Amino acid sequence: MTRRLISSGSSFEALAGYSRAVVDGDWVFVSGTTGFDYKAGTIADDVVAQTEQTFRNIEAALAEAGSSLADVVRVRIFLASRGDFDRVAPVVGRHFAKIRPANTTVVSELVDARMKIEIEVTARCAR
């Protein structure tokens, strides 16, 4: 069984000692991913914009792993404010409407005060 590490290029991955995603056997584990645009080094103020960027970041990691959102079986969403749930839920729903993975949503303080959302997923490797 081969284990493969995937990086987004974020300097925080090296600092904190983790990978954006790990492919292990038939599974892809994507770390908690935020709305930072890793290339530009920026993050939007709006939670909806952050959620959309988070999905772009997750999709890029899954694609590099040979997988996609269609292969997601588990999603965990961390919101900095419960008041953002009503704005975020339709965005998540649009991305997962046909897939309907198991989902846990938690309200929790995030590492950087600019972050309003963090999402992690587990997916099967596309075959």
Buried (B, 14 or more C-beta within 10 A) or exposed (E): EEEEEBBBEBEBBEEEEBBBBBBEEEBBBBBBBBBBBBEEEEBBEEBBBBBBBBBEBBBBBBEBBEBBBEBBBBBBBBBBBEEBBEBBEEBBEEBBEEBEBEEEBEEEEBEEEBBBBBBBBBBBBBE
